[in-house]
Amino acid sequence: MTPENLLYAVTHEWVNFETNSQGNCVATVGLSKFALEALTDLVFMELPEEGRVLAQGDVFGEIESVKAVSEMYAPVAGKVIAVNSAVVDHLESLADDPYENGWLVKIEVTDEAGRDSLLDYSAYKKQCESESH
């Protein structure tokens, strides 16, 4: 996955949509490099349990740095079907590879309407530029 091929929530989560072997839409979700660089020095992360049902915009976890605690929001509605617990134990690796090994959760999407509110890479890049000024 490359950043240019992903969609983004205004709250800095990235999303990659795929269809699984059962024909269901699955969203892989992570945090953007921009968000991770803004947080710096990560010390703690909490992710949801598998099976948790999320509405779009629900808080699905927290990430804490020496600077702040930030909530992470579900960019789509659905059921958490996988959690990358390895990243919780190795937070330093998150910034090194946020778009491949740094995924956080996989959500089986129950309502694809949320997809319309996500930004493409160009729009997300513009948002990041406006936030950094």
N, C-alpha and C positions, 0 to 999 in steps of 0.2 A: 504494500500500500504506500502510495506517496501522498503527501499533503494536498497536492493539486487534484487528486481524484476523490477526495473525501467531501462530505458535507459538514457544516459546523452549526452549532447552536450559538446564540449571542452570548451565552454563559461560558463559552470556550471548550465545550465538549465536542469532539469530532465523532463522526458516524460513518460507518461503511455498511452498506446494505448488500446482503447476499441471499440467495434462496437455498435452503437446506435440502437434504435428500427427500424429505417429506413434502417439499413444495412450499414450505412456509418461509416468510420473510424474516430474516434474522439481522438485527442491527448490532454490530460490534461497536462499542463506545470506549473512548479514551479521552485524555486531556491533551489539548493542543500544546505544542512547543512554546507558543507565546505565553500561555497560562503558567506553564512550568517554569519558564524563565522569570516570570514576574514573581512567582512564589519563592524561588530559590531555597536551598537548604531544607529539604523536606525531613520531617521528623516522625510523622504518623499518618496513616491512612486507614479509613474504615470503609469497607465495601458491604453491600447487602448479601443476604443469604440467597442461595439458589432457590427458586420457587416463588420469590417475592413478586407480587404483581404491582406494577407502577403505572400511574397515569402520566401523561406528558407533563413535565414541569415538576414532578415529585422529586424531593431530595432522595438520592440513592446512596449517598455516602459523604464523607468528609475527608479533606486533605489538610494537613497542618504543616506549616513551615515555622521557622524561627520568627518569621514576621507576622503571620496571620493564620487563622483557621478559615477555610473556605468550604462551602457546601458544593456538592456536585449534583447536577440536575438531569433527570431523564429526558433526553431529547425526543423520545417517542414513547407511546404507551405499549405495554406488553409485560411479559413474564420473564424474569431473569432466569436464563437457562445455563449460564456458565459464569464463573467468577475467577478472575486471574489472581488467586491468592499469592502466587509467587512474587508478584510485584510489591505486595504489602511488606514482605520480608526483605526486599531489596529496593527500597525507594530511590537509591542513588542511580539505579539503572533506568528509571523512568524517563529522566531527561535525555539520556543517551539514545533511547530508541522509543519515543512516544507513539509511533505509528505502526509498529510491528509487534514487538514483544511487550510493549507498554499498554496494550489494551487493558481495560478494567472489567467490563461486563459484556455479556452477549444477551440481547433481549429478543425474544420471539415476539415480533410486532403483532399487536392485535388491532391497531388502528393506524393505517398508513397516512391519515390526514396530516399528522404531525410533520411529515416529510416536507410539506409545503412551506413550513416556517423556517426551515434550515437554510443556511447560506452556502453558496458555492465558494470555492477558494478565493476568487477575486473579491467578492463582497466581504468575506471574512477578513481578508488581508487589509482592506480599506477600514474595516471596523477597528482592527488592531492598531493601525497607523493613527487613527483619530484618538484612541485611548492612550497612546504613548506620548501624546503632546500635552 
